[in-house]
Amino acid sequence: GQPGTLRVGVNSASAPLAGQTASSARIVGIDVDVAAYLADQLGCKVEIVDVGTEPEKALKNKTVDIVLGVDASDTDTNFWKSETYLDTSVALFGTANESAIPTTDSKPKIAAQASSKSSWRVTNLFGEDSLVVQGDLKSAFDALSSGSARYVAADAVIGTYVAFSNGDN
């Protein structure tokens, strides 16, 4: 693309991997940090490009040299994907007062975003009666705060980000 510059595509709507700051609309996040590290290792400058949900188009049009944040399990792509650079898993979040580890017998109420890997995991481990379905992850943490759920099941990285953003430190 441009000599001495690594152009890295990200989806700025996928915080904390990439997102725009409210004050300057600058793109920040984990993927931006990884991109800066890669460019530094290559002896290049880095240019971050918001490719949204169209990484393949950006690569095909040579708008970017690489794209970060593409789900490796996505089979609807015609480009090579690396191994995962950020391992994720489903984690349970509770309040500071919650010290009990949930068991199937305890019939815990666990909030999770509808149709997510987390809600699927809760249903498989604890049964459908334990799942408190929420429209989004913020609502799941609101259910935890209000007491209508004892735990939240979420991707560990994204859940930590939402809990912190929600003030649930």
N, C-alpha and C positions, 0 to 999 in steps of 0.2 A: 504493500500500500504506500506508505510514506517512509522513506529511509530514516532510520533512527527513532521511529515512533511505533509503539505497539498499540494498535487500535483494538480495544476490548469491548465487546458487546455485552450488555447486561439488561435485565428487565427491571426498570426502576419502580415497578409496582410490586416487587417481591421482597419487601423488608422482612428481616434484617439483612438478607443477602444483598439487596440494592434498593435504595429508596432516595427520594429527593428531600432535602432540607426545606422547611417551610420558609425560612428567611431568605435563602439565596437560590433555591431551586438547584443547588449543587447535588450531584449524585454521590451518595456515601453508602457504606455497608461492607459486609464481609467480602463480597466478590470484588469490590473496589480495592480493598486491602490486598487481596490475592493478586489482582491485576498489577498493582503497584510493585509488589514483590517480584513477580515474573519479569516485568519490564526492567527493574533494577538488576536482576540477575543476568538479563540479556544486554545490559548496558544501553537501554533505550529510555526514551520518555514514554509516558503512558497517556493515551487519550481514551476516555470512557465515553461510549456511545450507547444511548438508550435504544435498544432494538425491540423493546416490548416483548410481545409473544411471537415474534417472527424472526427467530435467530437464523433459520435456513435462508430466508430472503436476504438478510444482511450479509451472510457469507457468500451467497451466490452473486450478489451485486458488488461484492468486494468493498462494502462499506466498513467492514471490520476484518481483522486478521483472525481473531478467535472470539468465542462467546462463552461466558461463564454462566452457571446457574441452570443449565439444561438438565432435566431429569433423565438420568441414564436409562431408566426403564421405558422411556418414550420410544416407541417403535415406528412412529410416523415421521421419521427423519431420514434424510439421505446423506448424512455426514457422519464422520467418525466422532465418537464420544470417548473421553478418557475415563479412567477409573474415578470413583468418587473421591473428591478432595475434602469433603466435609461429611463425616459420618453422622447420621441422625438415627434416632430411634424414638419410640413412644415412651414418654415419661409421665408419671403421676405427680401432680402438684397439689399441695394441701395448704391449710393455714398453719401459722406458727404453733397453734394449739393442738394440731392434729399429729399425734405421734404413733397412732395405731397403723399397722400395715394391713391393708385390706385383704380379706380372704373371701372365697366364694360363700362360705357360711355366714360371714358378717353382712352379706347383702348390701354392699356399699352403694351409695348414690354417686355416680361419676359422670360429670358433665363433659361432653365432647361435641365438636362441630359435626353436624349432620353429614353423612356420606364420606367421612374421612377415614384414613387408615386407623386413626385413634379410636373412633367409634366402633369400627369393625373389631378392633383388638379387645375393647371393653366387652362387647357382646360375646366374643368367643371365650374370654377368660372368666367373666362374671355373670353372663346371661343378660338377656334383653331387659329384665326388670331393673338392672343396675344402671343402665344407660339413661342419662338425662340429656336428651338431644337439644342442641342449640344451633341457631342459624349461623353463628360465626364464633371464632375463638374468644373474642372480647366478651361476648354474651356468656360463654362458658365460665370465664373468670368472674363475671358478675354473679352468676349462679353460686359460685363458691363463696363470694363475699356476702351474699344474702342468706346463705345457709341452706339453699334448696339443693345443694350438692356438697358432698364432703371432700371431693377431689375433682380435679380436671385432668383429663387425659389429652396429651398433645405431643406433637413433635418436640423433642427436647430443646432444640435451638430456637424454634419459632415460639414455643410456649414460654421459654425464659424471657424472650424479647417482649411478648405481649404482657406477661406478668409484670415485668419491670415498667413498661409503658403505662400499664394500668395502675401503678403504684402499689402493687402487691409484692413488695420486696420481702 
